[in-house]
Amino acid sequence: MPNNSFTHHGDWFDKAEEDRLAADILLREGGSFGTICFLCQQAAEKYLKGFLVSLGLMFPKTHDLLGLETLLLEKEPGIGECHEDLKLLNRYYLETRYPGDCPEFSSAEASLATQAALHVKEFVLAKIQV
């Protein structure tokens, strides 16, 4: 079922930036590295969904960044430039949410996640020239 609950791409980008900025603050303050990684995944997800909305493309309710990338590839093949960032961030949706057999996240990994989310943001905004 398509899920474009925000009708304007700017709404998605505003929410994405909230997540990204929160991750930056937590990283700067030495906060929870798992939460930072999760917030970065969420920011990238929302930037991709906003990009899809800007292109008039529907998308299912999903948190799979690689699936969203696939939806974008037909209209914007350059999204492949973000593939490694999306691959890195994709795992953080589940791995950071629940206790159990989760890996420990490090400051270095959280830093990489923030860089990946920033790269996705910059790519998307450059393509739609916000």
C-alpha positions in Angstrom: 0.0 0.0 0.0 1.5 3.4 -1.0 2.3 5.7 1.9 2.8 9.3 1.0 1.4 10.6 4.2 3.2 13.9 3.8 2.1 15.5 0.5 5.0 17.9 0.1 8.7 16.9 -0.1 9.6 19.7 2.2 7.6 18.1 5.0 9.7 15.0 4.7 12.9 17.0 4.6 11.9 19.0 7.8 11.4 15.7 9.7 14.7 14.3 8.2 16.6 17.3 9.4 15.2 17.0 12.9 16.6 13.5 13.1 19.9 14.4 11.5 20.5 17.4 13.8 19.6 15.3 16.9 22.1 12.7 15.8 24.8 15.5 15.4 24.1 16.8 18.9 24.2 13.4 20.5 27.5 12.7 18.7 29.0 15.9 19.8 27.9 15.3 23.4 29.1 11.7 23.4 25.6 10.3 23.6 24.1 6.9 22.9 25.8 5.6 19.7 23.0 3.2 18.9 20.5 6.1 19.0 22.7 8.2 16.8 22.9 5.4 14.2 19.1 4.9 14.3 18.5 8.7 13.9 20.8 8.7 10.9 18.9 5.8 9.3 15.7 7.7 9.9 17.1 10.9 8.4 18.2 9.1 5.2 14.9 7.3 5.0 12.9 10.6 5.2 15.2 12.3 2.7 14.7 9.4 0.2 10.9 9.5 0.8 10.8 13.3 0.2 12.8 12.8 -3.0 10.3 10.2 -4.1 7.4 12.6 -3.4 9.2 15.4 -5.3 9.4 13.1 -8.3 5.7 12.1 -8.0 6.6 8.5 -7.1 4.6 6.4 -4.7 6.2 4.1 -2.2 5.1 1.4 0.3 5.4 1.8 4.0 8.9 0.6 4.5 12.1 1.4 6.4 14.3 -0.4 3.8 16.7 2.2 2.4 17.8 -0.2 -0.4 14.2 -0.7 -1.4 13.7 3.0 -1.6 16.9 3.4 -3.6 15.5 0.8 -6.1 12.3 2.8 -6.5 14.4 5.9 -7.3 16.9 4.3 -9.7 14.6 4.5 -12.8 14.0 8.3 -12.5 17.3 9.1 -10.8 20.1 6.6 -11.6 22.6 8.9 -9.8 21.1 7.7 -6.5 23.5 4.8 -6.9 26.2 7.3 -5.7 24.6 6.9 -2.2 24.5 3.1 -2.3 27.3 2.4 0.2 25.9 5.0 2.6 22.4 3.5 2.3 23.8 0.0 2.8 25.6 1.2 5.9 22.6 2.9 7.4 20.0 0.3 6.4 20.9 -2.1 9.1 20.4 0.4 11.9 16.6 0.4 11.8 16.3 -3.0 13.5 19.7 -3.4 15.1 19.4 -0.3 17.3 15.7 -0.7 18.3 15.5 -3.7 20.5 17.6 -5.3 23.3 19.1 -8.7 22.8 21.7 -9.8 20.3 22.5 -6.3 19.2 26.1 -5.3 18.5 27.7 -2.5 20.6 28.0 0.7 18.6 31.1 2.8 18.8 31.8 6.5 18.5 33.6 5.8 15.2 30.5 3.9 13.8 28.2 6.7 14.9 30.5 9.2 13.2 30.4 7.2 10.0 26.6 7.0 10.2 26.3 10.8 10.6 28.6 11.3 7.6 26.5 8.8 5.5 23.2 10.6 6.4 24.8 14.0 5.5 25.9 12.6 2.1 22.3 11.3 1.4 20.9 14.7 2.4 23.4 16.6 0.2 22.7 14.3 -2.8 19.0 14.7 -2.5 18.9 18.4 -2.0 21.3 19.0 -4.9 19.1 17.0 -7.2 16.0 18.9 -6.4 17.8 22.2 -5.8 16.0 23.2 -2.6 
